[in-house]
Amino acid sequence: MKKRLVVVGGGESGVGAAILGQKQGFDVFLTDKGLLKENYRKELINRNIDFEERQHSEEKILNADWVIKSPGIPQKSPLIQKLREKGVLISSEIEFASRYTHAKLIAITGSNGKTTTTSLTYHMFRKADYNAGLAGNIGRSFAWQVAEENFDYYILEISSFQLDDIQTFKPNVAMVLNLSPDHLDQYNYQYYNYINAKFRITENQDENDIFIYNLDDEMTQKWFAEHQTKARLVPFSLFQKVENGAYSGEKNIYINFNQEENLDMKIEELALVGKHNVANSMAAAVAGKASKIRNSIIKESLADFEAVEHRLEFVLKINGITFINDSKATNVNSVYYALESITTPVIWIVGGTDKGNDYSELIPFARQKVKAIVCLGLDNQKIIDSFKDIIPDIIETKSMKDAVNTAYMLGKKGDTILLSPACASFDLFQNYEDRGRQFKDETRKL
């Protein structure tokens, strides 16, 4: 008798898991409380995969042998609680897919820079002519690719939500880029719960695997003081010289790995700007060295990579005013990196759905660099209260058109208008991509 696989959530990862489940001989049922996108609905119908939308029929779900849960569904959901009470195995799509591939896995997590570093690492592997797929929290579903492709490597962007539901997931190379409070509402507002979720990326690694980590990150050091991993540790640092790993001096980065030929490169030659991106570039370079990619290819990749959309993305320069789209900056730490990397006076567009933000760490940068704030959200009181004593011009707007026009009116030649919201987008937009595209559209209309 076929084992019953129930997929909860019908987005990219859920539909991919359903397709892989069918290929592996499971009796598959997919359920989504919302409405499926038309392309996903067609895929399921064409493949004769049983599904429902706009409801969760408990009698069809609770009899599962194995449940694959979308990362967007909270652990506190009553349905998930009932499944756990019944003792049903609940896995994430990355866990499920990893059991059905022999490809080498390079898995990247962290609070900020995941998408950029994953995309850069993938760019490097493709440039080296490695047969690699891009998946996880980015691109096509990992499970879908395992079902239909035959890659030798997968470069995976991994969120804490995906790591919450792993059992055996074991990357050959894992990295934690940095840690700062994010998504704490999903972790009972306990920062340490969130950190432990991130470090699950290394829990199944052994001495044949590599764990790349940020030597400068305070919470990473705290985690290491209480835990250990069997993987080989390879650090990177902006401030400390390391023997086996990567570090930066004033003008160069240096990569030393396993007594192989060392790599050094001028920081000014890196495609990505800002200190945080020097760190991201070093982490990607170490993953390249660990995967036996030639130094010349690594250097070329670090120099010609094009930045990710919605992450410190240059949009236009109008009358000497630069417009930067950083819509993917959905937490305070991301905005910290954005403000750190900009050297001109900033008109900062900020706001949205607050995730328990503490804006105090941005105050030094705001005092030094921000000349005006344009709030873009339905409830901006917390932002206003945080900055009213140091920024004289704080203006509230309720649409992207008004935000862009207001910012432009406040700007003058040599200024930068920065959309870096520090918040989720769901009060006024579908998602951060929608917010970023609207920003670019309204900028082009000026």
N, C-alpha and C positions, 0 to 999 in steps of 0.2 A: 504494500500500500504506500502511495506517495506521501511524503512528509508535507505538512501544510505550512507554507511560508506566507505570512501576512505582512504587507508593506504599508506602514502608516505614514501618509504624506505622498502626494502625487506630483511633486516638482521634479526637477532634473535628476536628483539623486534617487528619489523613490521609483521613478519610471525605469531608470537604469537598473536598480536592484531587482525590479519585477522581471525585466528582460533577462538578466543573468540567472535569476531563480528559475525561470521557465527553461532556459538552456540546460541548467543543472538537474532538471527532472523534478522540481518541486511542484506541488499543487499551489499555484500562486493566486492570492487575492490582494488587491490594492484598494485602500480606502483613504478618502480625503474629505475633511469637513467643509472645505471650500469648493470652488468651481475649478475644474482642471483647465489648463490652457488647451486650446484647440489642437495644437500639434501633438501634445502628449496624449490627449484623448484618442486621436487617430492612431497613434502608435499602438496603444493598448487594444483597440478594436481590431486593427489589422493583424495583430499577433494572437488574437483570441485569448487575451489575458482578462480574467474576471476582475471587475472593479466597480466601485461606487463613488459618487461624489455628493457633496452637500450633507453628508451624514456619516456617522460611525455606527454601523450595526453591530452591537456588542456580541450577539450570538454568532456572527460570522468572524469575529476577531478573537474572542477569548478561547476558541478551540485551536489556536495556532500552536505549532511545534516550535516555531522560530519567528520572531518579529523583527523586521528591519524598520527602525524609527528614523524619520527625517530629523536632521539636527535642529530644525525650527520648532519642533514640538517640545514644550517644556517637560522636564522630568516630573513636575508637580501635577501634570494633567491627570484627571481622575482615571482616564482609560489606561494610561501607563501604570498608574498605581495598582489598578485591578490586575493587570498582566503580571506585575511583579509579585503581588500577593499569591497569584496562582503558580508562581515559579517558572513562568515562560521566559526563555532566553530572549533578551532584547539586545540587538546589536545595531551599530551604525553601518551605513553603506560602505565606509572604508574598511571596516572589519570584515564584512561579508565578502567584498570584492577581493581583499587580500588573501582570502583562503583559496581562491581559484586562479591564482596567477603565480608563475615562477619568476616573474620579472623582478629586477632589483628595484627597491623602493627608496627614493630620497624624499623624506617627509619634513616639512618646514612649518613651524608654528611660532607664536609670539604675539604680543599685544599689538605691535605696529610693524609695518614693513613686510608682512607675510606675502601679500600679492606681488609686490615689487620684487622681492628676493626669489620667490618661486618662478616668476616670469623670466627674471634674469638668468637663473640656473637652467631653466628649460632652453632659453636662447643659446646658452653656452653648449648644452648637450647637442642641440640641433646643429650648431655650427661645427661641432666635432664629428658630425655625421653619425651620431648615436641614434639608434632606433628608439625614440623616446616619446612618451605621451605626457600630456599636461592634464592634471585632474585634481580632485579633492574639492576644495571650496572655490575652484576656478575652472573655467572651460567646461568640457563635456564630462558627464558623470563617469567616475572611476569604474563603477560596476558595468556600465554600458560599454566602455572601452574594453574591459576584460572579456566581456561577452563576444565582442565583434572585431577586436583588433588583436595584433600579435606583437606588442611592444616588448623590448628587452629591458626598458627602464620606464618607471613612472616618476615624474616630479610632482609631488603632492603638496598643495597648500592645505593645512589641517587646522581646524578651529577647535577650541576647547569642547564645544558641544559634540563634535564628532568623536573626540577622545573619551568623552564620558561613557560611551557605549562600546568600548573595545574589550576584547578578551585575549586574543592571541596576536593582534596587529604588531608586526616586528619589522620596522624599516632597517635597511642596510646602513643608511646614513640618516640621522635625525638631527634637527637643530631647533633650539629655542633662541630666538633672536633677542628678546627683551621681555620685560614684564611690567605692566602697570594696571591699575584697577580698571576693569571693563566687564560688562555683562554681570555685574555683581548681583543684580536682581534675580538671576538664575542660580546663584550660589549662596542663597540666604544672607546676602550682604557680608559674606565672609571672604575677605581677600585671599586667605590661605587655601580655601576650598578651590578657588579659581586657579591658583598657582599649582596646586597638586594635580588638577585636571590637565594643565599644560604639560607637566612633567610625565604624564602617563605615556607620552610619545616614546619614552626610553625604557619603560618598565619591562618589556619583553626582550630587549636587546641583550646580546651576549658579547663575549670578548672578540668576536669576529666583526662586530658592528662598530660604527663610529658615531659619537655624539658630539656635535659642534655647539658650543655655548658661549655666551657673552660674559667675559671675565669682569667687565665693568658693572654688570647689573647687580644691584644690591640684593634683590629678592632671590636671584639665582644663587648667590653666595649663601644666603640664609637656608635655601633648600638643601644645598650640598652639605651644610653643617649638620643636617639631621638625616639625610638620605644618601644613598649611593646607587650607582648603576654599574652593571658589568661591562658596559660598552667602553671602548677606548675613547678617552676624553681629549678633545681638540678645541682649545679656546681661541677666541679672537678678542682684541682689545684696541681701543683708541689711545690708551694712556700707558700701558705697561708692555715692555718687551716680553715676548713669549718664545720659548725654544721650539716648540712643536705646535704650529698653528699660524695665526696671522696677527699682525699689529701694524699700527701706523705711526710714522714719525711726523715731523712738521710738514714735509713735502711729499713723502712717499708712503706707499703701503708695502709690507713685506710678508710673503707667504712662505713658511718653512713647513714641510710635511715629510715625515719619515726619512729624513736624510736624503731625500731626492733633491734634484736641482732646484735651488731656491728661485722664487719669482719676486721681483720688485717692480713697482710701477708708480709713476708720478700721479699724485692725487688730482692734479689739474687735467689729467688725461681721462679720468673716469667720466662716463656719460652722466651719472647721477650726481646731483649736487647736494650739499649739506652733510654735516658730520654723521647723522644717522645713516645716510646712504653710503658713506665710506665704510661704516660697520657692515651694512647689508652687502656691499660689494665684496668685502673680505670673507664674509660667511659663504657667499656663493662660490668664491674662488677656492676656498678650502674644500667644498663639496666637489668641485671640478678636479682638484688635485687628488682627492680620495678616490675618484672614479677614473684616474689615469688619463685625464684630458691633458694634452700638451700645453706647456706654458704659453706658447705663441697664440693658441686658440683662446685660452683664458683671458689673456690681455686684450686680444681683439674684441672679445665678447663684452668685457667690462667697458671698453671704449666706444662701441657702436650700438649699445642697447638703447632702444627708445622707451621712454618712461611710460608707465601704465596710465591708461585713461582714468581721470578723476583723482589722481594722486599727484599733487604739485604739478599739474599739467598746464603748461603755457598755452593760453588761448589766443590773445591778440594784444597788440600795443596800439592804443588810440590816443592821438594827441600827446604822446609821451607817457601815457598811463598804462601800466602793464596789468593785464587781467590773468589771474591764476585760479584754476579750478582744482580745489582740494576737497571735493565733496565726500571723498572716501574717509576723510578725517572725522570719524564719528565718536571720538573720545578726546579728552583733554590732552593726553600724552601725544596724540597725533598732531594736534594744533601746536603743542610745544615745539615739535620738530619743524613744523612749517614756519613758525615765527622765527625760530633759531636760524633757518637757512636764508631768510630774506633780509637784505641789507638796506633797503629803501623804506621810507615812511609808508605805513600800511593803513588802508581802510579795510577793516575786518568785517566780513559778513558772517554772522554766527547765530546759532539757535536751531531749534527743532524740538524733538522729544528728548527731554533730559533723562539720563541714565544714572542719576545719582552723582552728578559731576561736582568736583571740588575745583573751582577755578583759581584758587590761591596761587598755585605754582606758575600760573601764566601772568601774574601781576607784574613781576620784574620786566618781562618782555613787553607787556602792554604799555607800561610806563615809558619804556625806552623806544619802542617802535611804532605803536598804534596811535594814529592821530584822530581816528573816529571809528565808532562801532555802528554797524547797521544790523539790527536784530531781525531775523527772519524766522518767525515761529508764532504759534498761537499763544504761548505763555512765556514771556521773556523776563519775568520779574527777577529770577535768580541771577541772570546775566547782568541786568541793570544794577541790582544791589551789589554785585561783586565788583563792578568797574566804575560806578558813578562818581566815586571820589577821585579817580585818576584820569578818566577820559571825559572831557567836557561835552563832546558831541556823541550822544547815543540816540539813535533814531529807530523807531519800531516800524517794520513793514510786514505785510501779510501775503505778499506774492513775490515771485522771483523778479518779475518785471519792475515792481516798485523798488526792490532791493538793489538791483543793478543800476537803475536810473538814479536812485538816491546816492549810491556810492560814487557814481560818475560825477554827479554834481559837486560832491565833497572833494573830489580829487583834483590834483594839478600835475603838471609835467614832472616826472621823476617819481611819482607815487606808484604803489602797487595795490590793486584791489584784489583782496584774497578771500575767496569763498572757502572757509575752513570751519565747518559748523560746530564741531565738538559734540554733536548730538545726532541721534537717529533722525530719520527723515519723514517718519510716517504721519506727522500731523498735517503736512501740506503736500507731500509727494508720495509716489508709489514706493520708491527706494532711493538709495543714494545715487544710482545711475541716472534716474529720472531727474533728480535735483541737479546733478552736474550737467546734464544735457540742456536743461532749461536755462541754466546759467550761461552756457556757451551760446545758445540761441539768442538770448536777450542781449548778450554782449555784442553779437554780430549785427543786431538791429540798431545799435547806437549810431 
